[in-house]
């Protein structure tokens, strides 16, 4: 394949990438500034734009977008992103922050004639709207397929007429490496945030957790927490990680305290009175000590908002005066109000926010976190982060304000809690994303909402697509779910392939332990996959929610196998802002598709040298094992809200893992072999307990667990070998001996 120069450039008035026109008729003022990449030619660049006069907000043309398939990630609410797929530039929504294009690179005539290369080669072009000084960027579509960039500071007094580094563009033949490389390049250049590889990951990610939110909402109380921990533990799935969500703080809400029931939305006007706990949680230290000891909790997190509480802090409180708070009213951007308005934001606009002075915000966080740490708290979940973008007037704008708060938050968390124990939430604006220097975990979609059946499939698809970007900067948090919910199996399977922390928000005594035991081992640990779960390459540009034909396939890796989750999300929900296209729901539909070992990226690296391409493919729900070459496919057919999980193990000795668990392959910690004149012994360290499975081309002589021989079953028709691994310890030594 003849490779065209990969660096973006302007040629005859068009923006050209790898020989392909991506944007036609670009403005004469548009400038491409390639980024240096050592001694090699760079494939990335910044696009600079210039306006006629300085202003605090600009909408400027970038050119006419070529009719290519695209995937965008845009903020449909001020807090959250979702994906959208299309091929017309005019359909790109306001507040788009990521735009991925699929293009074809032509082979030379000689290569076409001699058959040395396919006629076209797929490559991808990535546009990221990023930060440039005190301004942030976003994309949107204009008429006649025009792609536009919006630049805004959020402060009428902070103006510019040009931005040289607000739009980043890069290209590559591997979409996942393209995101990874782009984030690394940006982080090194901007020095305002870090990629996930450079961050310390909190311990809670590898342990089963329980969050109080959907169990109690703001009525959370110590007795209810004890009941929830007790009932989960009694069922054999003990939580080792606890989030005490909203409702523990000493807050003031003067708008709904006398109203029964309160006016909808006024709950978001609550302001923080003091950093200590409210009356229900008096004796916080003793409470945390007692539940930690009784239930062997490894991590206890408490909730707070980035501004203190939903409505910030009470500016009249004596305890808050040292932080120099001022009362202000949010002013959302045009992009925020053009998509879906959020009830929480409506409330804050109406009732206002008590905002701590940026120069005092570290002192506030440090006081709060020191208090919590001294009372036995291990970390914090910090919510309502994007609100700062609407409070930048008179504060040097939204980027400056968010950056100061985010830096202060991370410094305080690092000082007061081990391993940077922080979950960021409601933070999908670029100011938050590209200011995250130490934050290692972030919520990747809008909440799990148990009372809204139309949002269950949307939740899962949103996380998978958002993880393309977020997964390079954070470990995506898939949020809690409820194990006794009608869609619980669907949610549980998704989290098993998500590479995320796993936690539920069950009401005490309301649990499905059969389901939970597919996720949680008796010691409270979970089998977490290595990477963020993301859509497979062949479904990146398909709509898994509303096109009526596409399955959502999510891939991930374990130490010794790949894992592929396949989900039918069709017919049960609509993307926000597209509700009118499907008036009547639900409309269950049966969808058929193909799965292949090739859906798992990096399988060759996992298999190592001398791999023939053969794979053992185990299907969790059907319990079937098949042997496939890497490029071969097998059929899968699912009805709405059904799923299947495939463990894909390259065949040398192909360990499947604990076949009673969603992510069976996550149970294999070590795998090796010894060959002698008397035969071959496969040795493994396996998480336990459970039913262990593997593909074996022949019947073994015997199998042992912790040096004790065990009974096994072997199916010569498909090569499935199974036996039980005991629960004597967290890890069991397993040996399989062949003559």
Rosetta blueprint (number, residue, H / E / L):
1 X L
2 X L
3 X L
4 X L
5 X L
6 X L
7 X L
8 X L
9 X E
10 X E
11 X E
12 X L
13 X L
14 X E
15 X E
16 X E
17 X E
18 X L
19 X L
20 X E
21 X E
22 X E
23 X E
24 X E
25 X L
26 X L
27 X L
28 X L
29 X L
30 X L
31 X E
32 X E
33 X E
34 X E
35 X L
36 X L
37 X E
38 X L
39 X L
40 X E
41 X L
42 X L
43 X L
44 X L
45 X E
46 X E
47 X E
48 X E
49 X E
50 X E
51 X E
52 X E
53 X E
54 X E
55 X E
56 X L
57 X E
58 X E
59 X E
60 X E
61 X E
62 X E
63 X E
64 X E
65 X E
66 X L
67 X L
68 X L
69 X E
70 X E
71 X E
72 X E
73 X E
74 X E
75 X E
76 X L
77 X L
78 X L
79 X L
80 X L
81 X E
82 X E
83 X E
84 X E
85 X E
86 X E
87 X L
88 X L
89 X H
90 X H
91 X H
92 X L
93 X L
94 X L
95 X L
96 X E
97 X E
98 X E
99 X E
100 X E
101 X E
102 X E
103 X E
104 X E
105 X E
106 X E
107 X L
108 X L
109 X H
110 X H
111 X H
112 X H
113 X H
114 X H
115 X L
116 X L
117 X L
118 X L
119 X L
120 X E
121 X E
122 X E
123 X E
124 X E
125 X E
126 X E
127 X E
128 X E
129 X E
130 X L
131 X E
132 X E
133 X L
134 X L
135 X E
136 X E
137 X E
138 X E
139 X E
140 X E
141 X E
142 X L
143 X H
144 X H
145 X H
146 X E
147 X E
148 X E
149 X E
150 X E
151 X E
152 X E
153 X L
154 X L
155 X L
156 X L
157 X L
158 X L
159 X L
160 X E
161 X E
162 X E
163 X E
164 X E
165 X E
166 X E
167 X E
168 X E
169 X E
170 X E
171 X E
172 X E
173 X L
174 X L
175 X H
176 X H
177 X H
178 X H
179 X H
180 X H
181 X H
182 X H
183 X H
184 X H
185 X H
186 X H
187 X H
188 X H
189 X H
190 X H
191 X L
192 X L
193 X L
194 X L
195 X L
196 X H
197 X H
198 X H
199 X L
200 X L
201 X L
202 X L
203 X H
204 X H
205 X H
206 X H
207 X E
208 X L
209 X E
210 X E
211 X E
212 X L
213 X H
214 X H
215 X H
216 X H
217 X H
218 X H
219 X H
220 X L
221 X L
222 X H
223 X H
224 X H
225 X H
226 X H
227 X H
228 X H
229 X H
230 X H
231 X H
232 X H
233 X H
234 X H
235 X L
236 X L
237 X L
238 X L
239 X L
240 X L
241 X E
242 X E
243 X E
244 X E
245 X L
246 X L
247 X L
248 X L
249 X E
250 X E
251 X E
252 X E
253 X L
254 X L
255 X L
256 X L
257 X L
258 X L
259 X L
260 X L
261 X L
262 X L
263 X L
264 X L
265 X L
266 X H
267 X H
268 X H
269 X H
270 X L
271 X E
272 X E
273 X E
274 X E
275 X E
276 X E
277 X E
278 X L
279 X H
280 X H
281 X H
282 X L
283 X L
284 X H
285 X H
286 X H
287 X H
288 X H
289 X H
290 X H
291 X H
292 X H
293 X H
294 X H
295 X H
296 X L
297 X L
298 X L
299 X E
300 X E
301 X E
302 X E
303 X E
304 X E
305 X E
306 X L
307 X L
308 X E
309 X L
310 X L
311 X L
312 X E
313 X E
314 X L
315 X L
316 X L
317 X L
318 X H
319 X H
320 X H
321 X H
322 X H
323 X H
324 X L
325 X L
326 X E
327 X E
328 X E
329 X L
330 X L
331 X L
332 X L
333 X L
334 X H
335 X H
336 X H
337 X H
338 X H
339 X L
340 X L
341 X L
342 X L
343 X H
344 X H
345 X H
346 X H
347 X H
348 X H
349 X H
350 X H
351 X H
352 X L
353 X E
354 X E
355 X E
356 X L
357 X L
358 X H
359 X H
360 X H
361 X H
362 X H
363 X H
364 X H
365 X H
366 X H
367 X H
368 X H
369 X H
370 X H
371 X H
372 X H
373 X H
374 X H
375 X L
376 X L
377 X L
378 X L
379 X E
380 X E
381 X E
382 X E
383 X E
384 X L
385 X H
386 X H
387 X H
388 X H
389 X H
390 X H
391 X L
392 X L
393 X L
394 X L
395 X L
396 X L
397 X L
398 X H
399 X H
400 X H
401 X H
402 X H
403 X H
404 X H
405 X H
406 X H
407 X H
408 X H
409 X H
410 X H
411 X H
412 X H
413 X H
414 X H
415 X H
416 X H
417 X L
418 X H
419 X H
420 X H
421 X L
422 X E
423 X E
424 X E
425 X L
426 X L
427 X L
428 X L
429 X L
430 X H
431 X H
432 X H
433 X H
434 X L
435 X L
436 X L
437 X L
438 X L
439 X L
440 X L
441 X E
442 X E
443 X E
444 X L
445 X L
446 X L
447 X L
448 X L
449 X L
450 X L
451 X L
452 X L
453 X H
454 X H
455 X H
456 X H
457 X H
458 X H
459 X H
460 X H
461 X H
462 X H
463 X H
464 X H
465 X H
466 X H
467 X H
468 X H
469 X H
470 X H
471 X L
472 X L
473 X L
474 X L
475 X E
476 X E
477 X E
478 X L
479 X L
480 X L
481 X E
482 X L
483 X L
484 X L
485 X L
486 X L
487 X L
488 X H
489 X H
490 X H
491 X H
492 X H
493 X H
494 X H
495 X H
496 X H
497 X L
498 X L
499 X L
500 X L
501 X L
502 X L
503 X E
504 X E
505 X L
506 X L
507 X L
508 X L
509 X L
510 X L
511 X L
512 X L
513 X H
514 X H
515 X H
516 X H
517 X L
518 X L
519 X L
520 X E
521 X L
522 X L
523 X L
524 X L
525 X E
526 X E
527 X L
528 X L
529 X L
530 X L
531 X L
532 X L
533 X L
534 X E
535 X E
536 X L
537 X H
538 X H
539 X H
540 X L
541 X L
542 X L
543 X L
544 X L
545 X L
546 X L
547 X L
548 X L
549 X L
550 X L
551 X L
552 X E
553 X E
554 X E
555 X E
556 X E
557 X E
558 X L
559 X L
560 X L
561 X L
562 X E
563 X E
564 X E
565 X E
566 X E
567 X E
568 X L
569 X L
570 X L
571 X L
572 X L
573 X L
574 X L
575 X L
576 X L
577 X L
578 X L
579 X H
580 X H
581 X H
582 X L
583 X L
584 X L
585 X L
586 X L
587 X L
588 X L
589 X L
590 X L
591 X E
592 X E
593 X E
594 X E
595 X E
596 X E
597 X H
598 X H
599 X H
600 X L
601 X L
602 X L
603 X H
604 X H
605 X H
606 X H
607 X H
608 X L
609 X L
610 X L
611 X L
612 X L
613 X L
614 X E
615 X E
616 X E
617 X E
618 X E
619 X E
620 X L
621 X L
622 X L
623 X L
624 X L
625 X E
626 X E
627 X E
628 X E
629 X E
630 X L
631 X L
632 X L
633 X E
634 X E
635 X E
636 X E
637 X E
638 X E
639 X L
640 X L
641 X L
642 X L
643 X E
644 X E
645 X E
646 X E
647 X E
648 X E
649 X E
650 X E
651 X L
652 X L
653 X L
654 X E
655 X E
656 X E
657 X E
658 X E
659 X L
660 X L
661 X L
662 X L
663 X L
664 X H
665 X H
666 X H
667 X H
668 X E
669 X E
670 X E
671 X E
672 X E
673 X E
674 X E
675 X E
676 X E
677 X L
678 X L
679 X E
680 X E
681 X E
682 X E
683 X E
684 X E
685 X E
686 X E
687 X E
688 X L
689 X L
690 X E
691 X E
692 X E
693 X E
694 X E
695 X E
696 X L
697 X L
698 X L
699 X L
700 X L
701 X L
702 X E
703 X E
704 X E
705 X E
706 X L
707 X L
708 X E
709 X E
710 X E
711 X L
712 X L
713 X E
714 X E
715 X E
716 X L
717 X L
718 X L
719 X L
720 X E
721 X E
722 X E
723 X E
724 X E
725 X E
726 X L
727 X L
728 X L
729 X L
730 X L
731 X E
732 X E
733 X E
734 X E
735 X E
736 X E
737 X E
738 X E
739 X L
